[in-house]
Amino acid sequence: DAPWGDIHQFLKEAKGGKIDCGLIGLGSQTHFNVELLKLASGADLNLVPFPAGTGAIITAILGGHLHCTSLTWPGISAQVKAGKLRALAATSPVKEMPQIPTFASLGMPQVSLEVFNAVLGPPNLPRSVMERLEPAYRRVMTDPKMVEQLEKQGYSMLYEDSATLGARIKRELAVVQEVFRKAGMKAGD
């Protein structure tokens, strides 16, 4: 029942500082995406940490105690599909709901940090071990049955080899460090 029907209406109202945005935690990926949105748009969102997590945030929104949030698709997809929450934008395309625009398509490509799962090992992992592990993970993560199962749960599947994943981590760490600085955060926030 929010008055805004799209991200532009939401951001226009958010410039007045009257929007409370629930976060699963300060320093989380969703927190940094909200900070990126604030930097990209000039929105003045009041950040409200919810250490109890996704369920508590959804309950607060449905109860009228919060106006918005930034969460992962698997955590909110059922509420969006049921029409209880409205998805205004996503960091990447939502395969099952292509009508949800991405931030990039709305002119805010910098709002793009994604939650991802990765398998990591010690820095000096022998090459011989990597030569066995990497193909095994590639087989599992590109297996059509596995992809189908995970996509049904709302996950987007993207296999990245170790070099590509390493580059992603370095790139996203640089973005997070810059947002941390620009948003005036301090260690311990």
C-alpha positions in Angstrom: 0.0 0.0 0.0 3.0 2.3 -0.3 2.3 5.4 -2.3 5.1 5.0 -4.8 4.7 2.7 -7.8 8.3 2.8 -9.1 11.8 3.5 -7.9 11.7 7.1 -9.2 8.6 8.0 -7.1 10.3 6.3 -4.1 13.5 8.2 -4.5 11.7 11.5 -4.9 10.0 11.0 -1.5 13.2 9.6 0.0 14.9 12.9 -0.6 12.9 14.3 2.3 14.4 11.9 4.8 11.0 10.3 5.8 11.8 6.8 4.6 12.8 4.1 7.1 14.8 1.3 5.5 15.3 -2.0 7.3 18.7 -3.7 7.0 19.7 -7.2 8.0 22.9 -5.7 9.5 25.2 -2.8 9.2 28.1 -3.7 6.9 26.1 -6.3 5.0 25.9 -6.4 1.2 22.4 -5.1 1.4 23.5 -2.2 3.6 26.2 -1.3 1.1 23.7 -1.4 -1.8 21.5 1.0 0.1 24.5 3.3 0.6 25.2 3.0 -3.1 21.6 3.9 -3.9 21.8 6.9 -1.6 25.1 8.1 -3.2 23.6 7.6 -6.8 20.3 9.3 -6.1 20.7 11.7 -3.2 18.1 9.9 -1.3 18.1 10.4 2.5 17.1 7.0 3.9 16.9 6.4 7.6 18.8 3.1 8.1 17.2 0.8 10.7 19.3 -2.3 11.6 17.4 -5.6 12.2 19.9 -8.1 13.7 17.0 -10.6 13.8 17.2 -10.9 10.0 14.9 -11.1 7.0 11.8 -12.4 8.7 11.8 -9.6 11.2 12.2 -7.0 8.5 9.4 -8.4 6.4 7.1 -8.5 9.5 8.0 -4.8 10.2 7.2 -3.8 6.6 3.9 -5.7 6.5 3.0 -4.2 9.9 3.7 -0.6 8.7 6.8 0.0 10.9 9.2 0.2 8.0 8.9 1.6 4.5 11.5 -0.4 2.6 14.4 -2.8 2.7 17.1 -4.4 0.5 17.1 -8.1 0.7 18.1 -11.1 -1.4 15.5 -12.5 -3.8 15.1 -15.9 -2.2 14.2 -14.2 1.1 11.4 -12.1 -0.3 10.3 -13.8 -3.5 7.2 -15.4 -1.9 6.0 -12.1 -0.5 6.5 -10.3 -3.8 4.8 -13.1 -5.8 1.9 -13.0 -3.3 1.6 -9.2 -3.8 2.4 -8.4 -0.2 5.7 -6.6 -1.1 6.5 -4.6 -4.2 9.9 -5.0 -5.8 11.0 -1.6 -7.2 14.4 -2.7 -8.6 17.0 -5.4 -8.4 20.7 -5.6 -8.7 20.5 -8.1 -11.5 17.7 -9.5 -13.6 15.1 -11.7 -11.8 14.6 -14.6 -14.2 11.1 -15.5 -12.9 9.9 -11.9 -12.8 11.5 -10.1 -15.7 9.2 -7.1 -15.2 11.3 -6.0 -12.1 13.8 -3.5 -13.5 17.4 -3.6 -12.6 19.2 -0.6 -11.1 21.4 -0.5 -14.2 18.3 -0.3 -16.5 17.1 2.6 -14.4 20.4 4.6 -14.8 22.1 3.5 -11.5 24.5 0.8 -12.6 26.7 1.4 -9.5 23.9 -0.2 -7.3 25.1 -3.7 -8.2 26.6 -5.6 -5.3 25.3 -9.1 -5.2 25.2 -11.8 -2.6 27.2 -14.7 -3.9 28.4 -18.0 -2.5 31.9 -19.1 -3.2 34.2 -22.0 -2.2 37.5 -20.6 -0.8 40.7 -22.3 0.3 43.9 -21.3 1.9 46.1 -18.9 -0.1 48.8 -21.5 -0.8 46.5 -24.3 -2.0 48.7 -26.5 -4.3 48.0 -26.2 -8.0 47.5 -30.0 -8.2 44.6 -29.6 -5.8 43.1 -26.7 -7.8 43.3 -28.8 -11.0 41.1 -31.4 -9.4 38.7 -29.1 -7.5 37.9 -26.5 -10.1 36.6 -29.0 -12.8 34.5 -30.8 -10.1 32.9 -27.6 -9.0 32.3 -26.5 -12.6 30.5 -29.9 -13.3 28.3 -29.5 -10.2 27.5 -25.8 -10.7 26.7 -26.1 -14.4 24.8 -29.4 -14.1 21.3 -28.6 -15.6 19.5 -30.4 -12.7 21.4 -28.5 -10.1 20.9 -25.2 -11.8 17.1 -25.9 -12.2 16.8 -26.8 -8.5 18.6 -23.7 -7.3 16.8 -21.4 -9.7 13.4 -22.8 -8.4 14.6 -21.5 -5.0 15.2 -18.1 -6.5 18.9 -18.2 -7.0 20.7 -17.1 -10.1 23.4 -19.4 -11.1 26.8 -18.2 -12.4 29.9 -20.4 -12.2 33.1 -18.5 -12.1 36.6 -20.0 -12.2 39.1 -19.1 -9.5 40.7 -16.2 -11.6 37.3 -14.7 -12.4 36.1 -15.0 -8.8 39.3 -13.5 -7.5 38.8 -10.5 -9.8 35.2 -10.2 -8.6 36.2 -10.2 -4.9 38.9 -7.5 -5.5 36.5 -5.4 -7.6 33.7 -5.6 -5.0 36.1 -5.0 -2.1 37.3 -1.8 -3.8 33.6 -0.7 -4.2 32.8 -1.4 -0.6 35.9 0.5 0.6 34.9 3.5 -1.5 31.3 3.5 -0.2 32.6 3.1 3.4 34.7 6.2 2.9 32.1 8.3 1.0 29.3 7.4 3.4 31.4 8.6 6.3 31.3 5.2 8.1 33.8 4.4 10.8 35.1 1.1 12.0 32.6 -0.3 14.5 29.5 1.3 12.7 
